[in-house]
Amino acid sequence: MNIRETALGAVIVAIIIFIIIPLPTPLLDFLLMLNITLGLIILLNALYSSEPLDMSLFPTILLVTTLFRLVLNISTTRLILVKGYAGEVVNTFGGFVAGGNMIVGVLIFVIIVIVNFMVITKGSERVAEVTARFTLDAMPGKQMAIDADLNAGIIDDNEAKQRRKKISDESNFYGAMDGASKFVKGDAIAGILITFINIAAGLTLGVTGLATGVPLSLNDAAAKYTVMTIGDGLVSQIPALLISTATGLLVTKATSDSEISLTFTRQLFSQPLTLIISGAVIAFMGAVTPLPWYIFLPFGIFLMYYGTVINRRTRLADVQTEITADEIEAEEVRRPENVVSLLNVDPILLLFGYGLIPLVDSSQGGDLLDRVVMIRRQIALELGAVVPVIRLRDDIKLSPNQYKILIKDVEVASGDILFDHYMAMNPGGIEEEIEGIETVEPYLGLPALWITESQRERAETLGYTVVDPPAIIATHLTEVVRAHLYELLSRQDVQALLDNVKTSHPILVEELAPKLMTVGEVQKVLSNLLREGISIRDLVTILETLADYAALNRDTDALTEFVRQALRRAISNQYFDASSHSVLTLDPELEQIILANIRHTEQGSFIALEPDITQRMLGSLADQMRKLTSMGLQPIILTSPSVRPVFKRLAEQAAPDLVVLSYNEVEPSAEIQSAGMVSVS
């Protein structure tokens, strides 16, 4: 075992044993001295700590020192009542500190107890209670602020973890301090009770002679036992007062980056006008009142002089700051522009006009930042990829109600929002119309209306789909990010995903990368999957499939098809539920034509079809898709595995959202039926 841990356990056990075992007076004197020393050390540590968490173990320290002090109280009580003598430390406090006067000693003890119990302890207890409640109430807001800063790119993941840990530590600390302050209060009450018990019992034992066998007069018994009891009370209450003060310092301390002495001086003596007025008042009191002028007048003059000096220093500092700022500004003008910082490209950027700032500003009730955080979490759960930081920035070049979504600094989507209005969309079948400003839903392009808050309830009652402006932007942003996630997935992101899998499947990752595939090749496979909306969350299955086939085939498109077949259960669940589904198929003749025109090169495979065949195929595809769409069905087409990737590229020209699956990607249990065939005849 660690020597320190063993010693600490021994000390705690010894403290408890001291309750039972009588202590010799030399050892008791040493322990009383140690008690006072510990009180001073704790007080000074609390005073000079930069923030409360620097003494995060203070509640435990408070409990141990309180127990230690009460044990010493019990030991001194035993010696006072049995022998009438509790060592030199207690005797000195009873005689020297009290001036040898029993009444003075009692008054000093009572005053210390009142100060400790009624002022410091009671105040510290209340502050600890309020601070604990406010700290716990503020936790959700602080967590949201951290998420907002992380999402805005102000802080990184490590700093976010540190801030979250600090918030958790603060809540635990102030919660513990709320309870630990009761120790201080209980200790003060126990000190009072023990003192009164000692006086009453000492007088009784002294007068009756039960302690020493020799009865004493009331005056002698009072002189002997009361003075010793007062000494015992003083020697225990002074450390208690020190630790109570330390408790109050900790629970009232605010975080400061500079030393407490510098902060204290700056905050108290940095205002020249305050010092000059205070000095004038003190000097006036010394000059016109019977108060001792030789104290008040010089001190007042000193304060006025010091205030004048501080005022002169402040003006010089302001002038120097202004000169320095001008020099820095001039230097910046002369310095060649540093363009390195301008080379960075934001992966995802949301620009908005100044009229939409309230949607982002949390102080004005905006929750768009929180929605952006949820977008990243939602896509991570759905597709298994980490979305880059989405930055939000106002742009004066945009119209007040306009927003734009940029992917790698290129605009990919935009929209207009009418602030303080709601967008109402007719899902179909609602004949009764409502009044509003005609508009178009920015993502799907569906006709919609802008309505006011007063119309919202009626529109919802009629069956309209009603959404607020933040939801419109968040939905649009979600779909844009989902559609472009495949090109946002970088090699660094893939390496992070591999490192995450490596913690639980180290052999799999070591076998695959970089022995069989490079990180870039894995990235291409994952991008191919994300491009067609296939989740890469089951990364273990994906990597195992790549490890099985990468030694036989290095074509990333072919490897993607193998991975899709391994994920057929997830793909089938994504597009087919328990009911039967109608799909399109390819004419076998068309499949043979496509296979005959596939060309394989070192850069990958491509198809070289005659334009006439391509046009007839796309025309047939459009006709069949319209048939399914008119029936309210999602167009899905099944092909053979070898044709699927090539046909998908061809079909993207006319139908980018068309789902193209191979027969090997469909679970045998899925109920499907052909609703049409794409051909070139």
For each residue, the residues with C-beta under 8 A, 3 or more apart:
1: 5 6
2: 5 6
3: 6 7
4: 7 8
5: 1 2 8 9
6: 1 2 3 9 10
7: 3 4 10 11
8: 4 5 11 12
9: 5 6 12 13
10: 6 7 13 14
11: 7 8 14 15
12: 8 9 15 16 64
13: 9 10 16 17
14: 10 11 17 18
15: 11 12 18 64 67 68 71
16: 12 13 19 67 71
17: 13 14 20 21
18: 14 15 21 23 71 72 74 75
19: 16 71 74 75
20: 17
21: 17 18
22: 75 78 79 82
23: 18 27 28 31 75 79
24: 27 28
25: 28 29 79 85 86 87 88
26: 29 30 87
27: 23 24 30 31
28: 23 24 25 31 32 72 75 76 79 86 87 89
29: 25 26 32 33 87 88 89
30: 26 27 33 34
31: 23 27 28 34 35 72 75
32: 28 29 35 36 72 76 87 89 90 235
33: 29 30 36 37 89
34: 30 31 37 38
35: 31 32 38 39 65 68 69 72 235 236 239
36: 32 33 39 40 235 238 239 242
37: 33 34 40 41
38: 34 35 41 42 65 68 239
39: 35 36 42 43 65 238 239 240 241 242 243 246
40: 36 37 43 44 242
41: 37 38 44 45
42: 38 39 45 46 58 61 65 242 243 246
43: 39 40 46 47 242 243 245 246 249
44: 40 41 47 48
45: 41 42 48 49 55 246
46: 42 43 49 55 58 245 246 247 249 250 253
47: 43 44 246 249 260
48: 44 45 259 260
49: 45 46 52 54 55 250 253
50: 54 255 256 257 260
51: 54 253 255 256
52: 49 55 56 58 170 173 174 250 251 253 255
53: 56 166 169 170 173
54: 49 50 51
55: 45 46 49 52 58 61 250
56: 52 53 169 173
57: 60 61
58: 42 46 52 55 61 62 173 177 180 246 247 250
59: 62 63 173 176 177 179 180
60: 57 63 64
61: 42 55 57 58 64 65
62: 58 59 65 66 180 183 184 243 247
63: 59 60 66 67 180 183
64: 12 15 60 61 67 68
65: 35 38 39 42 61 62 68 69 239 243
66: 62 63 69 70 183 184 186 187 243
67: 15 16 63 64 70 71
68: 15 35 38 64 65 71 72
69: 35 65 66 72 73 187 236 239 240
70: 66 67 73 74 187 190
71: 15 16 18 19 67 68 74 75
72: 18 28 31 32 35 68 69 75 76 236
73: 69 70 76 77 190 191 194 232 236
74: 18 19 70 71 77 78 194
75: 18 19 22 23 28 31 71 72 78 79 86
76: 28 32 72 73 79 80 86 87 90 232 235 236
77: 73 74 80 81 194 197 198 232
78: 22 74 75 81 82
79: 22 23 25 28 75 76 82 83 85 86 87
80: 76 77 83 84 85 86 90 198 202 225 228 229 232
81: 77 78 84 198 201 202 205 211
82: 22 78 79 211
83: 79 80 86 211 212
84: 80 81 202 206 211 212 224 225 228
85: 25 79 80 91 228
86: 25 28 75 76 79 80 83 90 91 228 231 232
87: 25 26 28 29 32 76 79 90 91
88: 25 29 91 92
89: 28 29 32 33 92 93 231 235
90: 32 76 80 86 87 93 94 228 231 232 235
91: 85 86 87 88 94 95 228 231
92: 88 89 95 96 97 231
93: 89 90 96 97 98 230 231 232 234 235
94: 90 91 97 98 105 227 228 229 230 231 232 234
95: 91 92 98 100 227 231
96: 92 93 99 100
97: 92 93 94 105 108 231 234
98: 93 94 95 101 102 104 105 108 227 230 231 234
99: 96 104 105
100: 95 96
101: 98 104 105
102: 98 105 106 222 223 226 227 230
103: 106 107
104: 98 99 101 107 108
105: 94 97 98 99 101 102 108 109 226 227 230 231 234
106: 102 103 109 110 226 230
107: 103 104 110 111
108: 97 98 104 105 111 112 230 234
109: 105 106 112 113 195 230 233 234 237
110: 106 107 113 114
111: 107 108 114 115
112: 108 109 115 116 234 237 238 241
113: 109 110 116 117 188 191 192 233 237
114: 110 111 117 118 119
115: 111 112 118 119 120 241
116: 112 113 119 120 121 188 237 240 241 244
117: 113 114 121 122 185 188 189 192
118: 114 115 121 122
119: 114 115 116 122 123
120: 115 116 123 124 241 244 245 247 248
121: 116 117 118 124 125 181 184 185 188 244 247
122: 117 118 119 125 126 185
123: 119 120 126 127 248
124: 120 121 127 128 181 184 244 247 248 251 252
125: 121 122 128 129 181 182 184 185
126: 122 123 129 130
127: 123 124 130 131 248 251 252
128: 124 125 131 132 174 177 178 180 181 247 251
129: 125 126 132 133 178 181
130: 126 127 133 134
131: 127 128 134 135 174 177 178 251
132: 128 129 135 136 174 175 177 178
133: 129 130 136 137
134: 130 131 137 138
135: 131 132 138 139 170 171 174 175
136: 132 133 139 171 174 175
137: 133 134
138: 134 135 141 142
139: 135 136 142 143 167 171
140: 143 144
141: 138 144 145
142: 138 139 145 146 163 167
143: 139 140 146 147 164 167
144: 140 141 147 148 362 370
145: 141 142 148 149
146: 142 143 149 150 155 160 163 164 167
147: 143 144 150 151 160 369 370 373
148: 144 145 151 152 362 369 370 373
149: 145 146 152 154 155 160
150: 146 147 153 154 155 156 157 160 373 389
151: 147 148 369 372 373 376 389 390
152: 148 149 369 389 391 392
153: 150 389 391
154: 149 150
155: 146 149 150 159 160 163
156: 150 159 160
157: 150 160 161
158: 161 162
159: 155 156 162 163
160: 146 147 149 150 155 156 157 163 164
161: 157 158 164 165
162: 158 159 165 166
163: 142 146 155 159 160 166 167
164: 143 146 160 161 167 168
165: 161 162 168 169
166: 53 162 163 169 170
167: 139 142 143 146 163 164 170 171
168: 164 165 171 172
169: 53 56 165 166 172 173
170: 52 53 135 166 167 173 174
171: 135 136 139 167 168 174 175
172: 168 169 175 176
173: 52 53 56 58 59 169 170 176 177
174: 52 128 131 132 135 136 170 171 177 178 251
175: 132 135 136 171 172 178 179
176: 59 172 173 179 180
177: 58 59 128 131 132 173 174 180 181 247 250 251
178: 128 129 131 132 174 175 181
179: 59 175 176 182
180: 58 59 62 63 128 176 177 183 184 247
181: 121 124 125 128 129 177 178 184 185 247 251
182: 125 179 185 186
183: 62 63 66 180 186 187
184: 62 66 121 124 125 180 181 187 188 240 243 244 247
185: 117 121 122 125 181 182 188 189
186: 66 182 183 189 190
187: 66 69 70 183 184 190 191 240
188: 113 116 117 121 184 185 191 192 237 240 244
189: 117 185 186 192 193
190: 70 73 186 187 193 194
191: 73 113 187 188 194 195 233 236 237 240
192: 113 117 188 189 195 196
193: 189 190 196 197
194: 73 74 77 190 191 197 198 232 233
195: 109 191 192 198 199 229 230 232 233
196: 192 193 199 200
197: 77 193 194 200 201
198: 77 80 81 194 195 201 202 225 228 229 232 233
199: 195 196 202 203 225 226 229
200: 196 197 203 204
201: 81 197 198 204 205
202: 80 81 84 198 199 205 206 221 224 225 226 228 229
203: 199 200 206 207 218 221 222 225 226
204: 200 201 207 208 210
205: 81 201 202 208 209 210 211 221 225
206: 84 202 203 209 211 212 215 216 220 221 222 224 225
207: 203 204 215 216 217 218 221
208: 204 205 215
209: 205 206 212 213 214 215 216
210: 204 205
211: 81 82 83 84 205 206
212: 83 84 206 209 216
213: 209
214: 209
215: 206 207 208 209
216: 206 207 209 212 220 221 224
217: 207 220 221
218: 203 207 221 222
219: 222 223
220: 206 216 217 223 224
221: 202 203 205 206 207 216 217 218 224 225
222: 102 203 206 218 219 225 226
223: 102 219 220 226 227
224: 84 202 206 216 220 221 227 228
225: 80 84 198 199 202 203 205 206 221 222 228 229
226: 102 105 106 199 202 203 222 223 229 230
227: 94 95 98 102 105 223 224 230 231
228: 80 84 85 86 90 91 94 198 202 224 225 231 232
229: 80 94 195 198 199 202 225 226 232 233
230: 93 94 98 102 105 106 108 109 195 226 227 233 234
231: 86 89 90 91 92 93 94 95 97 98 105 227 228 234 235
232: 73 76 77 80 86 90 93 94 194 195 198 228 229 235 236
233: 109 113 191 194 195 198 229 230 236 237
234: 93 94 97 98 105 108 109 112 230 231 237 238
235: 32 35 36 76 89 90 93 231 232 238 239
236: 35 69 72 73 76 191 232 233 239 240
237: 109 112 113 116 188 191 233 234 240 241
238: 36 39 112 234 235 241 242
239: 35 36 38 39 65 69 235 236 242 243
240: 39 69 116 184 187 188 191 236 237 243 244
241: 39 112 115 116 120 237 238 244 245
242: 36 39 40 42 43 238 239 245 246
243: 39 42 43 62 65 66 184 239 240 246 247
244: 116 120 121 124 184 188 240 241 247 248
245: 43 46 120 241 242 248 249
246: 39 42 43 45 46 47 58 242 243 249 250
247: 46 58 62 120 121 124 128 177 180 181 184 243 244 250 251
248: 120 123 124 127 244 245 251 252
249: 43 46 47 245 246 252 253
250: 46 49 52 55 58 177 246 247 253
251: 52 124 127 128 131 174 177 181 247 248
252: 124 127 248 249
253: 46 49 51 52 249 250
254:
255: 50 51 52
256: 50 51 260 263
257: 50
258: 262 263 266
259: 48 262 263
260: 47 48 50 256 263 264
261: 264 265
262: 258 259 265 266
263: 256 258 259 260 266 267
264: 260 261 267 268
265: 261 262 268 269 270
266: 258 262 263 269 270
267: 263 264 270
268: 264 265
269: 265 266 275 306 310
270: 265 266 267 310
271: 274 275 310
272: 275 276 307 308 310 311 314
273: 276 277 307 311
274: 271 277 278 307
275: 269 271 272 278 279 303 304 306 307 310
276: 272 273 279 280 303 304 307 308 311
277: 273 274 280 281
278: 274 275 281 282 303
279: 275 276 282 283 299 300 301 302 303 304 305 306 307
280: 276 277 283 284 300 304
281: 277 278 284 285 300
282: 278 279 285 286 296 299 300 303
283: 279 280 286 287 296 297 299 300 301 304
284: 280 281 287 288 300
285: 281 282 288 289 291 296 300
286: 282 283 289 291 292 293 295 296 297 299 300
287: 283 284 293 296 297
288: 284 285
289: 285 286
290:
291: 285 286 295 296
292: 286 295 296
293: 286 287 296 297
294: 297 298
295: 286 291 292 298 299
296: 282 283 285 286 287 291 292 293 299 300
297: 283 286 287 293 294 300 301
298: 294 295 301 302
299: 279 282 283 286 295 296 302 303
300: 279 280 281 282 283 284 285 286 296 297 303 304
301: 279 283 297 298 304 305
302: 279 298 299 305 306
303: 275 276 278 279 282 299 300 306 307
304: 275 276 279 280 283 300 301 307 308
305: 279 301 302 308 309
306: 269 275 279 302 303 309 310
307: 272 273 274 275 276 279 303 304 310 311
308: 272 276 304 305 311 312
309: 305 306 312 313
310: 269 270 271 272 275 306 307 313 314
311: 272 273 276 307 308 314 315
312: 308 309 315 316
313: 309 310 316 317
314: 272 310 311 317 318
315: 311 312 318 319
316: 312 313 319 320
317: 313 314 320 321
318: 314 315 321 322
319: 315 316 322 323
320: 316 317 323 324
321: 317 318 324 325
322: 318 319 325 326
323: 319 320 326 327
324: 320 321 327 328
325: 321 322 328 329
326: 322 323 329 330
327: 323 324 330 331
328: 324 325 331 332
329: 325 326 332 333
330: 326 327 333 334
331: 327 328 334 335
332: 328 329 335
333: 329 330
334: 330 331
335: 331 332 338
336:
337:
338: 335 341
339: 342 343
340: 343
341: 338 344
342: 339
343: 339 340
344: 341
345: 408 409
346: 349 389 391 406 408 409
347: 388 389 407 408 488
348: 387 388 389 390 391 405 406 407 481 488
349: 346 390 391 392 393 405 406 409
350: 372 390 391 392 393 403 404 405 406 473 477
351: 393 394 395 398 403 404 405 406
352: 356 357 359 360 392 393 394 395 398 402 403 404 473
353: 356 394 395 396 398 399 400 401 402 403
354: 357 394 396 400
355: 399 400 401 419
356: 352 353 359 360 394 400 401 403 417 419 469 473
357: 352 354 360 361 364 366 394
358: 361 364 365 366 419
359: 352 356 366 367 368 417 419 469 470 473
360: 352 356 357 366 368 369 392 394
361: 357 358 364 366
362: 144 148 365 366 367 369 370
363:
364: 357 358 361
365: 358 362
366: 357 358 359 360 361 362 369 470
367: 359 362 370 371 470
368: 359 360 371 372 392 470 473 474
369: 147 148 151 152 360 362 366 372 373 392
370: 144 147 148 362 367 373 374
371: 367 368 374 375 470 471 473 474
372: 151 350 368 369 375 376 390 392 474 477
373: 147 148 150 151 369 370 376 377
374: 370 371 377 378 474
375: 371 372 378 379 387 390 474 477 478 481
376: 151 372 373 379 380 386 387 390
377: 373 374 380 381
378: 374 375 381 382 478
379: 375 376 382 383 385 387 478 481 482 485
380: 376 377 383 384 385 386 387
381: 377 378 537
382: 378 379 482 535 537
383: 379 380 482 485 530 533 535 536 537
384: 380 535 536 537 538 539
385: 379 380 485 489 493 497 526 530 536
386: 376 380 493 496 497
387: 348 375 376 379 380 390 481 485 488
388: 347 348 488 493
389: 150 151 152 153 346 347 348
390: 151 348 349 350 372 375 376 387 477 481
391: 152 153 346 348 349 350
392: 152 349 350 352 360 368 369 372
393: 349 350 351 352
394: 351 352 353 354 356 357 360
395: 351 352 353 398 404
396: 353 354
397:
398: 351 352 353 395 402 403 404
399: 353 355 402 416
400: 353 354 355 356
401: 353 355 356 416 417 418 419
402: 352 353 398 399 414 415 416 417
403: 350 351 352 353 356 398 414 415 416 417 473
404: 350 351 352 395 398 411 413 414
405: 348 349 350 351 411 412 413 414 476 477 480
406: 346 348 349 350 351 409 410 411 412
407: 347 348 410 412 480 484 487 488
408: 345 346 347 487
409: 345 346 349 406
410: 406 407
411: 404 405 406 414
412: 405 406 407 480 484
413: 404 405 442 443 476 480
414: 402 403 404 405 411 442
415: 402 403 442 443 472 473 476
416: 399 401 402 403 439 442
417: 356 359 401 402 403 469 472 473
418: 401 421 437 439 450 469
419: 355 356 358 359 401 469
420: 452 453
421: 418 437 450 451 452 469
422: 450 451 452 453 455 456 459 466 467 468 469
423: 439 441 448 449 450 451 466 467 468 469 472
424: 434 436 448 449 450 451 455 456 459 464 465 466
425: 441 446 447 448 449 464 465 466 467
426: 430 447 464 465
427: 430 463 464 465
428:
429: 463
430: 426 427 462 463 464
431:
432: 462
433:
434: 424 449 451 455 458 459 462 464
435: 449 451 455
436: 424 449 450 451 455
437: 418 421 449 450
438: 447 448 449
439: 416 418 423 447 448 449 450
440: 445 446 447 448
441: 423 425 444 445 446 447 448 472
442: 413 414 415 416 445 472 476
443: 413 415 475 476 479 480
444: 441
445: 440 441 442
446: 425 440 441
447: 425 426 438 439 440 441
448: 423 424 425 438 439 440 441
449: 423 424 425 434 435 436 437 438 439
450: 418 421 422 423 424 436 437 439
451: 421 422 423 424 434 435 436 455 456 459 466
452: 420 421 422 455 456
453: 420 422 456
454:
455: 422 424 434 435 436 451 452 458 459
456: 422 424 451 452 453 459 460 466
457: 460 461
458: 434 455 461 462
459: 422 424 434 451 455 456 462 464 466
460: 456 457 463 464 466
461: 457 458
462: 430 432 434 458 459
463: 427 429 430 460
464: 424 425 426 427 430 434 459 460
465: 424 425 426 427
466: 422 423 424 425 451 456 459 460
467: 422 423 425 471 472 475
468: 422 423 471 472
469: 356 359 417 418 419 421 422 423 472 473
470: 359 366 367 368 371 473 474
471: 371 467 468 474 475
472: 415 417 423 441 442 467 468 469 475 476
473: 350 352 356 359 368 371 403 415 417 469 470 476 477
474: 368 371 372 374 375 470 471 477 478
475: 443 467 471 472 478 479
476: 405 413 415 442 443 472 473 479 480
477: 350 372 375 390 405 473 474 480 481
478: 375 378 379 474 475 481 482
479: 443 475 476 482 483
480: 405 407 412 413 443 476 477 483 484
481: 348 375 379 387 390 477 478 484 485 488
482: 379 382 383 478 479 485 533
483: 479 480
484: 407 412 480 481 487 488
485: 379 383 385 387 481 482 488 489 530
486: 489 527 528 529 530 531
487: 407 408 484 527
488: 347 348 387 388 407 481 484 485
489: 385 485 486 493 494 523 526 527 530
490: 493 494 523
491: 494 495 519 520 523
492: 495 496
493: 385 386 388 489 490 496 497
494: 489 490 491 497 498 519 522 523 526
495: 491 492 498 499 519
496: 386 492 493 499 500
497: 385 386 493 494 500 501 526 536 539
498: 494 495 501 502 509 513 519 522 543
499: 495 496 502 503
500: 496 497 503 539
501: 497 498 504 505 508 509 539 540 543
502: 498 499 505 506 509 510
503: 499 500 506
504: 501
505: 501 502 508 509 540 543
506: 502 503 509 510
507: 510 511
508: 501 505 511 512 540 543 544 547
509: 498 501 502 505 506 512 513 543
510: 502 506 507 515
511: 507 508 515 516 547
512: 508 509 515 516 517 522 543 546 547 550
513: 498 509 516 517 518 519 522
514: 517 518 519
515: 510 511 512
516: 511 512 513 546 547 550 551
517: 512 513 514 521 522 546 550 554
518: 513 514 521 522
519: 491 494 495 498 513 514 522 523
520: 491 523 524
521: 517 518 524 525 550 554 556 559
522: 494 498 512 513 517 518 519 525 526 543 546
523: 489 490 491 494 519 520 526 527
524: 520 521 527 528 556
525: 521 522 528 529 542 546 556 559 560 563
526: 385 489 494 497 522 523 529 530 536 542
527: 486 487 489 523 524 530 531
528: 486 524 525 531 532 556 557 560
529: 486 525 526 532 534 535 536 542 560 563 564
530: 383 385 485 486 489 526 527 533 534 536
531: 486 527 528
532: 528 529 648 659 660
533: 383 482 530 574
534: 529 530 564 567 570 571 574
535: 382 383 384 529 538 570 574
536: 383 384 385 497 526 529 530 539 542
537: 381 382 383 384
538: 384 535 541 542 567 570
539: 384 497 500 501 536 542 543
540: 501 505 508 543 544
541: 538 544 545 566 567
542: 525 526 529 536 538 539 545 546 563 566 567
543: 498 501 505 508 509 512 522 539 540 546 547
544: 508 540 541 547 548 566
545: 541 542 548 549 559 562 563 566
546: 512 516 517 522 525 542 543 549 550 559 562 563
547: 508 511 512 516 543 544 550
548: 544 545 562
549: 545 546 552 553 558 559 562
550: 512 516 517 521 546 547 553 554 559
551: 516
552: 549
553: 549 550 558 559 562
554: 517 521 550 559
555: 558 559 604 605
556: 521 524 525 528 559 560 604
557: 528 560 561 604 605 645
558: 549 553 555 561 562
559: 521 525 545 546 549 550 553 554 555 556 562 563
560: 525 528 529 556 557 563 564 645
561: 557 558 564 565 641 644 645 662
562: 545 546 548 549 553 558 559 565 566
563: 525 529 542 545 546 559 560 566 567
564: 529 534 560 561 567 568 571 662 665
565: 561 562 568 641 662 664 665
566: 541 542 544 545 562 563
567: 534 538 541 542 563 564 570 571 665
568: 564 565 571 572 664 665 666 667
569: 572 573 667
570: 534 535 538 567 573 574
571: 534 564 567 568 574 575 661 665 666
572: 568 569 575 576 665 666 667 669 670
573: 569 570 576 577
574: 533 534 535 570 571
575: 571 572 581 634 636 659 661
576: 572 573 581 666 667 670 671 672
577: 573
578: 671
579: 671
580: 671 672 673
581: 575 576 633 636 670 671 672 673
582: 628 631 633 672 673 674 675
583: 636 637 638 672 673 674 675
584: 621 624 625 628 635 636 637 638 674 675 676 677 678
585: 637 638 639 674 676 677 678
586: 590 591 637 638 639 640 643 647 677 678 679
587: 590 591 677 678 679 680 681
588: 591 592
589: 592 593 679 680 681
590: 586 587 593 594 617 678 679 680
591: 586 587 588 594 595 639 640 643
592: 588 589 595 596
593: 589 590 596 597 609 613 680
594: 590 591 597 598 607 609 643 646 647 650
595: 591 592 598 642 643
596: 592 593
597: 593 594 607 608 609
598: 594 595 605 606 607 646
599: 605 606 607 608
600: 604 605
601: 604 605 606
602:
603:
604: 555 556 557 600 601
605: 555 557 598 599 600 601 645 646
606: 598 599 601 646
607: 594 597 598 599 646 649 650
608: 597 599
609: 593 594 597 613 614 617 650
610: 613 614
611: 614 615
612: 615 616
613: 593 609 610 616 617 680
614: 609 610 611 617 618 650
615: 611 612 618 619
616: 612 613 619 620 680
617: 590 609 613 614 620 621 650 678 679 680
618: 614 615 621 622 650 651 653 654
619: 615 616 622 623
620: 616 617 623 624 678 679 680
621: 584 617 618 624 625 637 651 654 655 658 678
622: 618 619 625 626 654 655
623: 619 620 626 627
624: 584 620 621 627 628 635 675 676 677 678
625: 584 621 622 628 629 635 655 658
626: 622 623 629 630
627: 623 624 630 631 675 676
628: 582 584 624 625 631 633 634 635 675 676
629: 625 626 632 633 635
630: 626 627
631: 582 627 628 675
632: 629
633: 581 582 628 629 675
634: 575 628 659
635: 584 624 625 628 629 655 658 659
636: 575 581 583 584 658 659 660 661
637: 583 584 585 586 621 647 651 658 659 660 661 678
638: 583 584 585 586 661 662 663 666 672
639: 585 586 591 643 644 647 660 661 662 663
640: 586 591 643 644 662 663
641: 561 565 644 662 663 664
642: 595
643: 586 591 594 595 639 640 646 647 662
644: 561 639 640 641 647 648 660 661 662
645: 557 560 561 605 648 649
646: 594 598 605 606 607 643 649 650
647: 586 594 637 639 643 644 650 651 660
648: 532 644 645 651 652 658 660
649: 607 645 646 652
650: 594 607 609 614 617 618 646 647 653
651: 618 621 637 647 648 654 655 658 660
652: 648 649 655 656 658
653: 618 650
654: 618 621 622 651
655: 621 622 625 635 651 652 658
656: 652
657:
658: 621 625 635 636 637 648 651 652 655
659: 532 575 634 635 636 637
660: 532 636 637 639 644 647 648 651
661: 571 575 636 637 638 639 644 665 666
662: 561 564 565 638 639 640 641 643 644 665 666
663: 638 639 640 641 666
664: 565 568 641
665: 564 565 567 568 571 572 661 662
666: 568 571 572 576 638 661 662 663 670 672
667: 568 569 572 576 670
668:
669: 572
670: 572 576 581 666 667
671: 576 578 579 580 581
672: 576 580 581 582 583 638 666
673: 580 581 582 583
674: 582 583 584 585 677
675: 582 583 584 624 627 628 631 633
676: 584 585 624 627 628
677: 584 585 586 587 624 674
678: 584 585 586 587 590 617 620 621 624 637
679: 586 587 589 590 617 620
680: 587 589 590 593 613 616 617 620
681: 587 589
